[in-house]
Amino acid sequence: MRLDRGRKIDSMSTTALTPAMPSAASTDHSTDHSTGPAVRDEAPQQPPRTYLVRTLGCQMNVHDSEHMAGMLEEAGYQRASTQDEAASAADVVVINTCAVRENAANKLYGNLGQLASIKAARPGMQIAVGGCLAQKDRGDIVAKAPWVDVVFGTHNLDALPVLLERARHNEAAQVEIAESLQVFPSTLPTKRESVYAGWVSISVGCNNTCTFCIVPHLRGKERDRRPGEILAEVEALVAAGAIEVTLLGQNVNSYGVEFGDRGAFAKLLRACGRIEGLERVRFTSPHPAAFTDDVIAAMAETPNVMPQLHMPLQSGSDRVLRAMRRSYRSEKFLGILDRVRAAMPDASITTDIIVGFPGETEEDFAETLRVVEASRFSSAFSFQYSPRPGTPAATMPDQLPKAVVQERFERLLALQERISGEEADKQVGRTLEVLVGEGSGRKDGAMHRLSGRAEDNRLVHVGLPRTSVGSGLNDEPRDVTGAPVSLDDPRLSAVVPDGLPRPGDVVTATVTKAAPHHLIADPVSAGPLVVRRTRSGDAWAERERVRLGGGEDTHSHGTPAPSGPVVLGLPTLRHG
C-alpha cells in the first residue's frame, strides 16, 4: 500500500488576517484557488465531490463541525449518503479533533489508520484534520500520517475549502495554523444537523487558567459576540423551524466582560425569552466562580429557559481546587445549588468531576464523595485525570498510580449511579413534555418507543400505543422510530395520523419506570398519545421529503449567521 511518505508539505503559521478566498471565476488560472471542485465550461460537468465530517469531543466541536459542513456545501461539495458515511466512502473526510483527554490522540490516529487503506483504493480522496489537536500538534500530524492532505486549526476554520483545493492543485499536504482568531465562527456558513434544535455560540476562548486544561492555549482568550448578533442568529434558527437553542461558551457566565457588561448573560437569557416561537433555551457551560444570582433569577423567571444546569465541580476538596486553580470552594458550590433549587425545585443538575488529580489524597477524595452526596446530581461526567502536555498539572509532583485512580474512579461511579437512580425514581408518575428527537434508542424499534428530551433534559423513551405504530389504516405495524425510508412513511403525510409523533413534535407522557440514565413512559391507556404538532415537526417532514426526492429544500442551513444590529431589550453597547 502506497502512503506517499516522501510527499512535500506546504506549511505556514498565520498571524495576520486570512485573505479572502478567490472566486472560482478568477481569471488567474496559474494556480486554482477556487473554494470548491473546479468546473470548466468546455468539460462535461462532473458529479459533486462528496464529504463527511467526523466529530471528536465537546459541543463546541459539534457546532464547529456544522460550520465545516456549511462551508463545504457552499463550495459545491455534497454530503455523502448514510451508507457511504458508514463506510468512510467520501471524496473528502474531515476529522474535527479534541485535545482535552489523553486518548484524544489515540482516537485521531486510530481513525487515520482506518482511512489509509480506504484512501489508497480511492483515487482523489482527501483527508483533513482540524480542531484542538490539530492546533496543538500541527505538522506533526502529517509527519505521523503522511496520507493526510490538510491540517487546520481552531482559529481558521474558514480556510478549509481553499486548503483542500490548494492541496489538490499542488499535490502537497497543506498545514495552516493561525495563532489568533481570524473569523468568528458564527459568521461562517452552517449546515445544521437538526431542524428542531440548534447550537448558538455566544463566545469563543477562555480567560481561566485551570492547571489541568489545555483549552485556553488552543482556543485563545475569550472573545464575546455582540448581543444583537446572537439574538439575530437565534431568530433565524426559529424562522427555519427550530424551537430549541443551546447557547455555547467555554464559560458563559463571563459573557459580556469583554464589552463591559457583567450582567449581559442574564440579560441575554431574558431577551431569548421574548423571541416568539422559541420554546426551549439551554446553555453550557457555566463556571461556579462566575455564577451569579441574576442568572438564577433569569432562569427562574424566563419561561422558555429550561430547568436544567450543568455545573462543573471537578473536585470536592478545597485543597485540590486550589491546586487546580479553580477560584471557588466546595461550600460556595453547594450554596449555588441550594439557590438554584430554591428558585427551580424541579431543576436537573449535572456536573463534571476529575478523579486522581496530582497530589489528591484519600482525604481529598472523601471530600469529593461528600460533596457529590450532598449535591444530588442527576448525572455526572466523571474522568480519570490524564496529564496534558503543556499544562501546569502535567509537571506537578505526586502523580498518582493508575491503580489508585482506577479504584477511586469506580467508587465515585458507584456512588453517582446510586444517586442518579434515586433521583430518577422521583420522576415516576410525573407527566412530562418530551421533545421527540431523531436519534432512537437501541431498543426503540423493537419496543415501539420513541426517544426525546424532557424540559430538564432527561432522556425519555416514550412508548407508542399499537394504534400509533401502523400507517393510520389499521394495517400491519411498522417501524416509525427511525429515519423514513420512503415517501409513504405516515409521518411525511400531509395529514399525519393522530397520536403519531414526528421528530420535533412534543409529546405529553407520564413516566412509568425509571433507570439511572433514562426514563420510560409507556402507554397507560389504549388511547393515542397526546401529540402537539410543531413547526419543527413540519420542518423535519419537509427535509425528509426532500431527502427522499419528494420536493425542493426551502430550509436554508448553509448561510452565515445574521450580523445586523438587532437589539431586543438589551442596552446599547459600545462597538470597537
C-alpha positions as CSV (number, residue, x, y, z in Angstrom):
1,M,0.0,0.0,0.0
2,R,1.5,3.4,-1.1
3,L,1.1,6.1,1.5
4,D,3.2,8.9,-0.1
5,R,5.6,9.1,2.8
6,G,8.0,11.3,0.8
7,R,5.4,13.9,-0.1
8,K,6.2,17.6,0.2
9,I,4.4,19.6,2.8
10,D,3.3,23.3,2.2
11,S,3.1,24.7,5.7
12,M,2.6,28.1,7.2
13,S,1.7,29.7,10.6
14,T,-0.7,32.5,10.1
15,T,-0.7,35.6,12.3
16,A,-2.4,38.1,10.1
17,L,-5.9,38.0,8.7
18,T,-6.6,35.2,6.3
19,P,-7.1,36.7,2.8
20,A,-10.5,36.3,1.3
21,M,-10.9,33.2,-0.8
22,P,-10.6,33.9,-4.5
23,S,-13.7,33.5,-6.6
24,A,-14.0,30.4,-8.8
25,A,-14.4,32.8,-11.6
26,S,-10.9,34.3,-11.2
27,T,-9.1,34.8,-14.5
28,D,-5.8,33.8,-13.0
29,H,-5.6,30.0,-13.8
30,S,-1.9,29.6,-12.9
31,T,-2.9,28.3,-9.6
32,D,-6.5,27.1,-8.9
33,H,-7.7,28.6,-5.6
34,S,-11.4,28.1,-6.1
35,T,-13.3,27.1,-3.0
36,G,-14.9,24.0,-4.5
37,P,-14.5,21.5,-7.2
38,A,-13.5,23.3,-10.4
39,V,-15.9,23.1,-13.3
40,R,-14.7,24.2,-16.8
41,D,-17.2,25.2,-19.4
42,E,-15.6,23.1,-22.1
43,A,-15.6,19.9,-20.0
44,P,-18.6,17.7,-19.1
45,Q,-19.9,18.5,-15.7
46,Q,-18.7,16.1,-13.1
47,P,-20.9,15.0,-10.1
48,P,-20.2,17.0,-7.0
49,R,-17.4,15.7,-4.7
50,T,-18.8,14.2,-1.5
51,Y,-17.7,14.8,2.1
52,L,-18.2,13.6,5.6
53,V,-17.2,15.2,8.9
54,R,-16.3,13.1,11.9
55,T,-16.5,14.9,15.3
56,L,-14.5,14.0,18.3
57,G,-15.1,16.0,21.5
58,C,-17.4,18.6,23.1
59,Q,-20.4,20.6,22.0
60,M,-18.2,23.3,20.7
61,N,-16.6,20.8,18.3
62,V,-20.1,19.6,17.2
63,H,-21.0,23.2,16.3
64,D,-17.6,23.8,14.6
65,S,-18.3,20.7,12.5
66,E,-21.6,22.2,11.4
67,H,-19.6,25.2,10.1
68,M,-17.2,23.0,8.3
69,A,-20.1,21.2,6.6
70,G,-21.7,24.5,5.7
71,M,-18.5,25.8,4.1
72,L,-18.0,22.6,2.1
73,E,-21.6,22.7,0.8
74,E,-21.3,26.4,-0.1
75,A,-18.1,25.4,-2.0
76,G,-20.0,22.8,-4.0
77,Y,-19.4,19.6,-2.1
78,Q,-22.3,17.2,-1.3
79,R,-22.7,15.3,1.9
80,A,-22.1,11.5,1.5
81,S,-25.0,9.2,1.8
82,T,-25.6,7.4,5.1
83,Q,-24.3,4.2,3.6
84,D,-21.1,5.9,2.3
85,E,-20.6,7.7,5.6
86,A,-20.7,4.4,7.4
87,A,-18.0,3.0,5.0
88,S,-16.0,6.3,5.0
89,A,-16.5,6.3,1.3
90,A,-16.4,10.0,0.6
91,D,-14.1,12.2,-1.6
92,V,-13.3,14.3,1.5
93,V,-13.2,13.1,5.1
94,V,-12.7,15.8,7.7
95,I,-11.9,14.8,11.3
96,N,-12.6,17.5,13.9
97,T,-10.4,16.6,16.9
98,C,-10.4,17.1,20.6
99,A,-7.3,17.5,22.9
100,V,-8.8,17.6,26.3
101,R,-8.1,14.0,27.3
102,E,-5.2,11.6,26.9
103,N,-7.0,9.3,24.5
104,A,-7.7,12.1,22.0
105,A,-4.6,11.4,20.0
106,N,-5.3,7.7,20.1
107,K,-8.7,8.3,18.6
108,L,-7.3,10.5,15.9
109,Y,-4.6,8.2,14.8
110,G,-6.9,5.2,15.0
111,N,-9.3,7.0,12.6
112,L,-6.4,7.9,10.3
113,G,-5.1,4.4,10.3
114,Q,-8.5,3.1,9.2
115,L,-8.7,5.7,6.4
116,A,-5.2,5.0,5.0
117,S,-6.3,1.8,3.2
118,I,-9.5,3.4,2.0
119,K,-7.6,6.3,0.5
120,A,-5.1,4.0,-1.2
121,A,-8.0,2.4,-3.0
122,R,-9.9,5.6,-3.8
123,P,-8.0,7.9,-6.2
124,G,-8.5,11.6,-5.4
125,M,-9.7,11.1,-1.9
126,Q,-8.6,13.8,0.6
127,I,-8.3,13.7,4.4
128,A,-8.4,16.9,6.5
129,V,-7.7,17.2,10.2
130,G,-8.9,20.2,12.2
131,G,-9.8,21.2,15.8
132,C,-7.9,21.4,19.0
133,L,-5.4,18.5,18.5
134,A,-4.6,19.9,15.0
135,Q,-4.0,23.3,16.6
136,K,-1.7,21.7,19.2
137,D,0.2,19.1,17.0
138,R,0.3,21.0,13.7
139,G,2.7,19.5,11.2
140,D,3.4,16.5,13.5
141,I,0.1,15.0,12.2
142,V,1.4,14.8,8.6
143,A,4.7,13.5,9.9
144,K,2.9,10.7,11.6
145,A,0.3,10.1,9.0
146,P,1.7,11.3,5.6
147,W,-1.6,10.4,3.8
148,V,-3.3,13.4,5.5
149,D,-3.8,16.3,2.9
150,V,-4.8,19.2,5.1
151,V,-4.3,20.3,8.7
152,F,-6.0,23.4,10.0
153,G,-6.6,24.8,13.5
154,T,-9.3,26.2,15.7
155,H,-8.7,29.8,14.6
156,N,-9.0,29.4,10.8
157,L,-12.0,27.2,10.1
158,D,-12.8,29.3,7.1
159,A,-9.6,28.2,5.4
160,L,-10.8,24.6,4.9
161,P,-12.2,24.7,1.3
162,V,-9.3,26.6,-0.1
163,L,-6.7,24.4,1.6
164,L,-8.4,21.3,0.1
165,E,-8.2,22.8,-3.3
166,R,-4.6,24.0,-2.8
167,A,-3.6,20.5,-1.7
168,R,-5.2,19.0,-4.8
169,H,-3.5,21.6,-7.1
170,N,-0.1,21.4,-5.5
171,E,-0.2,17.7,-4.8
172,A,1.3,18.6,-1.4
173,A,-0.1,18.5,2.2
174,Q,-1.2,21.9,3.4
175,V,-0.7,22.7,7.1
176,E,-2.1,26.1,8.1
177,I,-2.4,27.1,11.7
178,A,-3.4,30.6,12.8
179,E,-2.2,32.0,16.1
180,S,-5.3,34.1,16.8
181,L,-8.9,34.1,15.7
182,Q,-9.3,35.1,12.1
183,V,-13.0,34.9,11.5
184,F,-15.7,34.5,14.3
185,P,-17.0,31.0,13.5
186,S,-20.7,32.0,13.8
187,T,-20.3,34.3,10.7
188,L,-19.5,31.2,8.6
189,P,-22.0,29.1,6.6
190,T,-23.6,26.4,8.7
191,K,-25.1,23.1,7.8
192,R,-27.1,22.2,11.0
193,E,-27.6,18.6,11.9
194,S,-31.1,19.3,13.4
195,V,-34.0,21.3,12.2
196,Y,-35.7,21.4,15.6
197,A,-32.7,22.3,17.9
198,G,-29.5,24.3,17.3
199,W,-26.3,25.5,18.8
200,V,-25.5,29.2,19.1
201,S,-22.1,30.4,20.1
202,I,-22.0,33.4,22.4
203,S,-18.3,33.4,22.9
204,V,-15.1,31.5,22.0
205,G,-12.0,31.0,24.0
206,C,-11.5,31.1,27.8
207,N,-9.8,33.5,30.3
208,N,-9.5,30.9,33.1
209,T,-6.2,29.3,33.9
210,C,-7.2,25.9,35.2
211,T,-4.0,23.9,35.6
212,F,-5.4,20.7,34.0
213,C,-6.9,22.3,31.0
214,I,-5.3,23.0,27.6
215,V,-8.3,24.7,26.0
216,P,-7.2,28.3,26.6
217,H,-3.9,27.6,24.9
218,L,-5.7,26.1,21.9
219,R,-8.7,28.3,21.6
220,G,-7.3,31.6,22.9
221,K,-8.6,34.3,25.1
222,E,-12.3,34.8,25.4
223,R,-14.0,36.7,22.6
224,D,-17.6,37.7,23.0
225,R,-20.2,38.2,20.3
226,R,-22.4,41.2,20.4
227,P,-25.9,40.5,21.9
228,G,-27.7,41.7,18.7
229,E,-25.7,39.2,16.5
230,I,-26.6,36.3,18.9
231,L,-30.3,37.2,19.0
232,A,-30.4,37.6,15.3
233,E,-29.0,34.1,14.8
234,V,-31.5,32.7,17.3
235,E,-34.3,34.4,15.4
236,A,-33.1,33.0,12.1
237,L,-33.0,29.5,13.6
238,V,-36.6,29.9,14.9
239,A,-37.7,31.1,11.5
240,A,-36.2,28.0,9.9
241,G,-38.2,25.8,12.2
242,A,-36.1,25.3,15.4
243,I,-37.9,25.5,18.8
244,E,-34.8,24.9,21.0
245,V,-31.4,26.6,21.1
246,T,-28.4,25.9,23.3
247,L,-26.1,28.9,24.0
248,L,-22.5,27.8,23.9
249,G,-19.3,29.2,25.5
250,Q,-16.3,27.9,27.4
251,N,-17.6,30.0,30.3
252,V,-21.0,31.5,29.6
253,N,-21.1,33.4,32.9
254,S,-18.2,35.6,31.9
255,Y,-20.1,36.7,28.8
256,G,-20.1,40.5,28.5
257,V,-16.9,41.2,30.3
258,E,-15.1,42.0,27.0
259,F,-17.6,44.8,26.3
260,G,-18.0,46.0,29.8
261,D,-21.3,44.4,31.0
262,R,-21.0,41.8,33.7
263,G,-24.8,41.3,33.7
264,A,-25.0,40.6,30.0
265,F,-25.6,36.9,30.2
266,A,-28.7,37.2,32.4
267,K,-30.0,39.9,30.1
268,L,-29.3,37.6,27.1
269,L,-31.4,34.8,28.7
270,R,-34.3,37.2,29.3
271,A,-34.0,38.5,25.7
272,C,-34.3,35.0,24.4
273,G,-37.5,34.7,26.4
274,R,-39.0,37.4,24.2
275,I,-38.4,35.6,20.9
276,E,-41.7,34.3,19.6
277,G,-41.7,30.6,18.7
278,L,-38.7,29.8,20.8
279,E,-39.8,27.2,23.3
280,R,-36.6,25.9,24.9
281,V,-33.4,27.7,25.8
282,R,-30.4,25.9,27.3
283,F,-26.8,26.9,27.9
284,T,-23.4,25.3,28.6
285,S,-21.1,25.6,30.3
286,P,-21.0,27.9,33.3
287,H,-18.2,28.3,35.9
288,P,-19.1,28.2,39.6
289,A,-16.8,31.1,40.3
290,A,-18.7,33.4,38.0
291,F,-22.2,32.1,38.5
292,T,-24.3,34.9,39.9
293,D,-27.8,35.3,41.4
294,D,-29.0,37.4,38.5
295,V,-28.6,34.4,36.2
296,I,-30.5,32.2,38.6
297,A,-33.3,34.8,38.6
298,A,-33.3,35.0,34.8
299,M,-33.6,31.2,34.6
300,A,-36.5,31.0,37.0
301,E,-38.4,34.0,35.6
302,T,-38.0,33.3,31.9
303,P,-40.5,30.6,30.9
304,N,-38.6,29.2,28.0
305,V,-35.2,28.8,29.8
306,M,-35.2,25.2,30.8
307,P,-34.9,23.9,34.5
308,Q,-31.5,22.3,33.7
309,L,-28.0,23.3,34.8
310,H,-24.6,21.7,34.0
311,M,-22.3,23.0,36.8
312,P,-18.7,21.5,36.7
313,L,-17.5,20.6,40.2
314,Q,-14.1,19.0,39.2
315,S,-13.3,18.2,42.9
316,G,-14.9,18.5,46.3
317,S,-11.6,19.1,48.0
318,D,-10.8,22.8,48.6
319,R,-7.1,21.9,48.6
320,V,-7.3,20.2,45.2
321,L,-9.5,23.1,43.9
322,R,-6.7,25.5,44.8
323,A,-4.1,23.3,43.0
324,M,-6.4,23.2,40.0
325,R,-6.6,27.0,40.1
326,R,-10.4,26.8,40.4
327,S,-11.4,30.0,42.1
328,Y,-14.3,28.7,44.3
329,R,-14.6,26.3,47.2
330,S,-17.0,23.4,47.9
331,E,-19.3,25.4,50.2
332,K,-19.7,28.1,47.6
333,F,-20.5,25.4,45.1
334,L,-23.2,23.8,47.3
335,G,-24.6,27.2,48.0
336,I,-25.2,27.8,44.3
337,L,-27.1,24.5,44.0
338,D,-29.2,25.4,47.0
339,R,-30.2,28.7,45.5
340,V,-30.9,27.2,42.1
341,R,-33.2,24.6,43.7
342,A,-34.9,27.2,45.8
343,A,-35.8,29.1,42.6
344,M,-36.5,26.0,40.5
345,P,-37.3,23.0,42.7
346,D,-37.5,20.6,39.7
347,A,-34.2,21.6,38.2
348,S,-31.9,18.8,37.0
349,I,-28.3,19.5,37.8
350,T,-25.4,17.6,36.2
351,T,-21.6,18.0,36.6
352,D,-18.0,17.1,35.6
353,I,-15.6,15.5,38.1
354,I,-11.9,14.7,37.8
355,V,-10.5,11.8,39.8
356,G,-6.9,11.4,40.7
357,F,-5.6,14.9,40.2
358,P,-1.8,15.1,41.2
359,G,-1.4,15.1,44.9
360,E,-5.0,14.0,45.6
361,T,-5.1,12.2,48.9
362,E,-7.7,9.7,50.3
363,E,-9.0,12.6,52.5
364,D,-9.3,14.8,49.4
365,F,-11.2,12.1,47.6
366,A,-13.5,11.6,50.6
367,E,-14.4,15.3,50.3
368,T,-15.4,14.8,46.7
369,L,-17.7,11.9,47.7
370,R,-19.2,14.1,50.4
371,V,-20.0,17.0,48.0
372,V,-21.4,14.5,45.4
373,E,-23.7,13.0,48.0
374,A,-24.9,16.4,49.1
375,S,-25.3,17.7,45.5
376,R,-27.7,15.0,44.3
377,F,-26.6,15.3,40.7
378,S,-29.0,13.8,38.1
379,S,-25.8,12.5,36.4
380,A,-22.1,13.2,36.3
381,F,-19.4,13.0,33.6
382,S,-16.5,11.6,35.6
383,F,-13.0,11.3,34.2
384,Q,-9.7,9.9,35.4
385,Y,-7.1,12.6,35.4
386,S,-4.7,12.4,32.5
387,P,-1.7,14.8,32.1
388,R,-1.9,17.0,29.0
389,P,1.5,18.2,27.8
390,G,1.7,22.0,28.0
391,T,-0.5,22.3,31.2
392,P,0.9,23.1,34.6
393,A,-0.6,20.0,36.2
394,A,1.4,17.7,33.8
395,T,4.6,18.6,35.6
396,M,3.3,18.6,39.1
397,P,4.8,16.2,41.6
398,D,2.8,13.3,43.2
399,Q,1.2,12.0,40.0
400,L,-1.0,9.1,41.2
401,P,-0.6,5.5,40.2
402,K,-3.1,4.2,37.7
403,A,-4.4,1.6,40.2
404,V,-5.2,4.2,42.8
405,V,-7.0,6.4,40.4
406,Q,-9.0,3.5,39.0
407,E,-10.1,2.3,42.4
408,R,-11.3,5.8,43.4
409,F,-13.0,6.2,40.0
410,E,-15.0,3.0,40.5
411,R,-16.1,4.2,43.9
412,L,-17.3,7.5,42.5
413,L,-19.2,5.8,39.7
414,A,-21.0,3.5,42.1
415,L,-22.0,6.5,44.3
416,Q,-23.3,8.6,41.4
417,E,-25.1,5.6,39.9
418,R,-27.0,5.1,43.1
419,I,-27.8,8.8,43.3
420,S,-28.9,9.0,39.7
421,G,-31.2,6.1,40.2
422,E,-32.7,7.6,43.3
423,E,-33.3,11.0,41.6
424,A,-34.7,9.3,38.5
425,D,-37.2,7.3,40.7
426,K,-38.7,10.6,41.9
427,Q,-39.8,11.2,38.3
428,V,-42.1,8.1,38.2
429,G,-45.7,9.2,38.0
430,R,-44.8,12.7,36.7
431,T,-46.3,14.0,33.4
432,L,-43.6,15.5,31.2
433,E,-43.5,17.3,27.9
434,V,-41.0,15.4,25.7
435,L,-39.4,16.9,22.6
436,V,-39.1,14.0,20.2
437,G,-35.6,13.5,18.8
438,E,-34.2,11.9,15.6
439,G,-31.8,9.6,17.3
440,S,-33.6,6.4,18.5
441,G,-32.5,4.2,21.4
442,R,-31.1,0.8,20.8
443,K,-34.4,-0.9,21.6
444,D,-36.8,1.7,20.3
445,G,-37.8,-0.2,17.2
446,A,-38.4,-3.5,19.0
447,M,-40.2,-1.9,21.9
448,H,-42.2,0.5,19.8
449,R,-40.8,3.6,21.5
450,L,-39.6,7.0,20.5
451,S,-36.8,8.9,22.3
452,G,-36.7,12.5,23.3
453,R,-35.8,15.0,26.0
454,A,-37.9,16.4,28.8
455,E,-37.7,20.0,29.7
456,D,-35.0,19.2,32.3
457,N,-33.0,17.4,29.5
458,R,-33.6,13.9,30.9
459,L,-33.7,11.2,28.2
460,V,-37.2,9.8,27.9
461,H,-38.2,6.7,25.9
462,V,-41.9,7.1,25.1
463,G,-44.0,4.0,24.3
464,L,-46.2,4.2,21.2
465,P,-49.7,2.7,21.5
466,R,-50.3,0.0,18.9
467,T,-52.7,2.3,17.1
468,S,-49.8,4.7,16.5
469,V,-47.4,2.2,15.1
470,G,-49.3,1.4,11.9
471,S,-49.8,3.8,9.0
472,G,-53.1,5.0,10.3
473,L,-55.1,2.5,8.2
474,N,-55.1,-0.3,10.8
475,D,-52.6,-2.3,8.7
476,E,-49.6,-4.2,9.9
477,P,-47.4,-2.4,12.5
478,R,-44.4,-0.7,11.0
479,D,-41.2,0.9,12.4
480,V,-41.8,4.7,12.8
481,T,-38.9,5.2,15.1
482,G,-36.0,5.6,12.6
483,A,-35.4,7.7,9.6
484,P,-38.0,7.4,6.8
485,V,-37.1,5.0,4.0
486,S,-39.8,6.0,1.6
487,L,-42.2,8.8,0.9
488,D,-45.2,6.7,2.1
489,D,-44.0,6.9,5.7
490,P,-47.0,8.1,7.5
491,R,-45.0,10.8,9.3
492,L,-44.5,12.5,5.9
493,S,-48.2,12.6,5.1
494,A,-50.0,15.9,4.5
495,V,-52.2,14.8,7.4
496,V,-50.3,12.8,10.0
497,P,-52.3,10.2,11.8
498,D,-53.4,11.2,15.3
499,G,-51.1,10.1,18.0
500,L,-48.1,9.6,15.7
501,P,-45.2,12.0,16.7
502,R,-42.5,13.2,14.3
503,P,-39.1,14.4,15.4
504,G,-39.6,18.0,16.5
505,D,-43.1,17.4,17.8
506,V,-43.9,17.5,21.5
507,V,-45.4,14.5,23.3
508,T,-47.1,14.7,26.7
509,A,-46.4,11.4,28.6
510,T,-46.4,10.0,32.1
511,V,-43.3,8.3,33.4
512,T,-43.9,4.7,34.2
513,K,-40.4,3.5,35.0
514,A,-37.0,4.9,35.8
515,A,-33.4,3.9,35.4
516,P,-30.3,5.9,36.4
517,H,-29.8,7.3,32.9
518,H,-33.2,7.4,31.3
519,L,-36.9,7.4,32.0
520,I,-39.6,5.2,30.3
521,A,-43.1,6.5,29.6
522,D,-45.1,3.5,28.3
523,P,-48.8,3.9,27.4
524,V,-51.1,3.9,30.5
525,S,-54.3,3.7,28.4
526,A,-55.3,2.3,25.0
527,G,-55.9,5.8,23.6
528,P,-53.5,7.7,21.2
529,L,-50.6,9.7,22.5
530,V,-51.1,13.3,23.2
531,V,-49.1,15.0,20.5
532,R,-48.6,18.7,19.9
533,R,-47.7,19.4,16.3
534,T,-44.9,22.0,15.9
535,R,-43.2,24.0,13.2
536,S,-40.2,21.9,14.0
537,G,-42.0,18.7,13.1
538,D,-43.2,20.3,9.9
539,A,-39.6,21.3,9.1
540,W,-38.4,17.8,9.8
541,A,-41.0,16.3,7.5
542,E,-40.2,18.7,4.7
543,R,-36.5,18.0,5.0
544,E,-37.1,14.2,4.8
545,R,-39.4,14.5,1.8
546,V,-36.6,16.5,0.0
547,R,-34.0,13.8,1.0
548,L,-36.2,11.1,-0.5
549,G,-36.7,13.0,-3.7
550,G,-40.1,14.5,-2.9
551,G,-39.5,18.2,-3.2
552,E,-37.1,21.1,-3.1
553,D,-35.3,22.2,0.1
554,T,-36.7,25.6,1.2
555,H,-35.0,25.5,4.6
556,S,-31.5,27.1,4.2
557,H,-29.0,26.0,6.7
558,G,-25.9,27.0,4.7
559,T,-26.0,30.7,5.2
560,P,-23.9,32.7,7.7
561,A,-25.5,33.9,10.9
562,P,-27.0,37.3,10.6
563,S,-24.8,40.1,11.8
564,G,-27.1,43.1,11.7
565,P,-27.8,45.4,14.6
566,V,-30.7,43.5,16.4
567,V,-31.3,44.5,20.0
568,L,-34.1,43.0,22.0
569,G,-34.4,44.8,25.3
570,L,-30.6,45.0,25.8
571,P,-28.8,48.2,26.4
572,T,-26.9,49.8,23.6
573,L,-23.3,48.6,23.8
574,R,-20.2,50.4,22.5
575,H,-18.6,49.0,19.5
576,G,-14.9,48.5,18.9
